[in-house]
Amino acid sequence: MGINLVIAVTDWDWFQMLRQKPDLAEVNFWAPSASSFRALTPGEMFLFKLHSPRNFIVGGGVFAYSNNLPCSLAWAAFGEANGAWSAQEMRARIAKYRKADPADRSDFRIGCRILTQPFFLDEADWIPVPPSWSPNIVSFKTYNTGDAEGLSLWNAIDDLRNKATVLGLADPPARYGEPHLVRPRLGQGTFRVLVTDIYHRVAR
């Protein structure tokens, strides 16, 4: 079957801010609108690329969990790990992507993809997107290590994650050769969201 990897398009400001905080145990890769995300199993690799014309993979993390949350709760759970310096900055960025009325004070519900063990590549290590990547993709594309492109991508990421220069990995993982799931290390934010989700399901 192979291991899935997702390449998702990210905001430059989100990336630029988070790469300055390599000590984070988890980050929230959010989408401006609530949406389901079933492309990955916990432990598979979630990668992010910059908007065109910067067609490079610049980092990633181990996918842990996906949920839809009001932006206020996402901020309370993850704070600056949302890729913004303040709740106001995060909300303004969400409103911009939603093309919302500036007067709209709704607590926007957003899609949250929680990544643990995030890493951010030095510019010299940025990886060009695979040949099959289309400039028309605005969200994400899934690859699999059972295919040549997916395996090549996995190997490139595996090599870089084992380099001491990769930001966000103080303890590079041991090499195991074959592609494998990585056990997500759940942080406080992820745990808080999981507990909230379980509570609401039980209360229904």
C-alpha positions in Angstrom: 0.0 0.0 0.0 2.8 2.4 0.8 2.8 5.5 3.0 0.9 8.7 2.0 2.5 12.1 1.9 0.6 15.3 1.4 2.0 18.5 -0.2 -0.1 21.5 0.8 0.1 25.1 -0.3 1.0 27.5 2.6 1.1 31.2 3.4 4.5 32.8 3.3 3.8 34.8 6.5 2.8 31.5 8.3 6.0 29.8 7.2 8.3 32.8 7.8 7.0 33.3 11.3 7.1 29.7 12.4 10.6 29.1 11.0 11.8 31.6 13.7 10.5 29.3 16.4 12.2 25.9 15.8 11.5 24.8 19.4 7.7 24.2 18.8 6.5 20.7 19.4 3.4 21.2 17.2 1.9 23.6 14.7 -1.6 24.2 13.4 -1.7 24.2 9.6 -5.1 25.8 9.2 -7.4 26.3 6.3 -9.5 29.5 6.3 -12.7 27.5 6.0 -14.0 24.4 7.8 -13.5 21.3 5.7 -12.9 17.6 6.2 -9.4 16.2 5.8 -9.0 12.4 5.3 -5.9 12.3 3.1 -3.6 11.1 5.8 -3.5 8.7 8.7 -1.8 9.9 11.9 1.9 9.2 11.5 2.1 10.0 7.8 4.0 13.0 6.5 2.4 16.4 5.8 4.6 18.7 3.7 4.1 22.3 2.8 5.1 24.4 -0.2 5.0 28.1 -0.8 2.6 29.8 -3.2 3.7 30.1 -6.8 6.2 31.2 -8.1 8.1 29.7 -5.1 7.4 26.1 -6.2 9.4 24.5 -3.4 8.6 22.2 -0.5 10.0 24.2 2.5 9.1 22.0 5.5 6.6 19.7 7.0 5.7 17.6 10.0 4.1 14.4 11.2 0.3 14.5 10.8 -1.4 13.9 14.1 -5.0 15.1 14.0 -7.6 17.1 12.0 -10.6 19.0 13.2 -12.7 22.1 12.5 -12.6 24.7 15.2 -13.7 28.3 15.8 -10.6 30.4 15.3 -10.8 31.6 18.9 -10.5 28.0 20.2 -7.6 27.3 17.7 -5.8 30.3 19.1 -6.5 29.3 22.7 -5.1 25.8 22.0 -2.1 26.6 19.9 -1.3 30.3 20.3 1.7 31.3 18.1 1.9 27.8 16.8 -0.9 29.0 14.5 1.7 30.9 12.6 0.7 34.4 13.8 2.0 36.7 16.5 -1.5 37.4 17.9 -5.1 36.3 17.7 -6.0 39.5 15.9 -3.3 38.9 13.2 -4.5 35.3 12.7 -8.1 36.4 12.4 -7.2 39.1 9.9 -5.4 36.6 7.8 -8.4 34.2 7.9 -10.7 37.0 6.9 -8.5 38.0 4.0 -8.5 34.5 2.6 -12.3 34.1 3.1 -12.8 37.5 1.4 -14.9 38.4 4.4 -16.5 41.8 5.1 -14.1 43.7 7.3 -17.0 44.5 9.6 -17.8 40.8 10.1 -16.8 39.9 13.6 -17.8 36.2 13.4 -15.7 33.6 15.2 -14.7 32.0 11.9 -14.7 28.2 11.9 -11.5 26.9 10.3 -10.0 23.6 9.3 -7.1 22.6 11.5 -4.4 20.0 10.6 -2.2 19.5 13.6 1.4 18.6 12.9 3.9 17.3 15.4 7.7 17.4 15.1 7.5 20.2 12.6 10.6 21.1 10.6 11.6 24.0 8.4 14.2 23.7 5.7 17.0 26.1 5.0 16.5 27.7 1.7 19.5 25.8 0.2 17.6 22.6 1.1 14.2 23.6 -0.4 12.9 20.7 -2.6 11.3 21.4 -6.0 7.8 20.1 -6.2 7.4 16.8 -8.1 6.8 17.0 -11.9 3.1 16.0 -11.5 2.4 19.0 -9.4 0.0 21.4 -11.2 0.0 25.2 -10.7 -3.8 24.9 -10.5 -3.6 23.2 -7.2 -4.7 25.6 -4.5 -5.1 23.3 -1.5 -3.1 20.0 -1.5 -2.1 16.9 -3.4 -1.5 13.4 -2.1 1.5 11.2 -3.0 2.2 7.6 -2.0 5.6 5.8 -1.5 4.2 3.0 -3.6 4.8 5.2 -6.7 8.1 6.5 -8.0 7.4 10.2 -7.3 6.1 9.5 -3.8 9.1 7.3 -2.9 11.6 9.8 -4.3 9.9 12.6 -2.2 10.0 10.4 0.9 13.7 9.7 0.4 14.5 13.4 -0.1 12.6 14.4 3.1 14.1 11.5 5.0 17.6 12.6 4.0 17.0 16.2 5.1 15.3 15.3 8.3 18.5 13.5 9.3 20.6 16.5 8.7 21.5 18.5 11.8 20.8 21.8 10.0 17.1 21.2 9.6 15.3 23.7 11.8 12.9 22.0 14.3 14.7 18.7 14.8 17.0 18.8 17.7 17.1 15.0 17.7 17.0 13.7 14.1 15.2 10.3 13.9 17.1 7.1 13.4 17.0 5.7 9.9 15.0 2.6 9.2 15.3 2.3 5.4 11.8 1.5 4.3 9.1 4.2 4.5 7.2 3.9 7.8 4.7 5.7 10.0 6.1 8.0 12.6 4.5 8.0 16.0 3.1 11.5 16.6 4.2 13.2 19.8 1.0 14.8 21.0 1.6 18.3 22.4 -0.6 20.2 24.9 -2.6 21.9 22.1 -3.4 18.7 20.3 -4.4 17.1 23.6 -6.7 20.0 24.5 -8.4 19.7 21.1 -8.8 16.0 21.4 -10.4 16.3 24.9 -12.7 19.0 23.6 -13.7 16.9 20.6 -14.4 13.8 22.7 -16.4 15.9 25.2 -18.7 17.3 22.5 -19.2 13.8 20.9 -20.2 12.3 24.3 -22.5 15.3 25.0 -24.5 14.8 21.8 
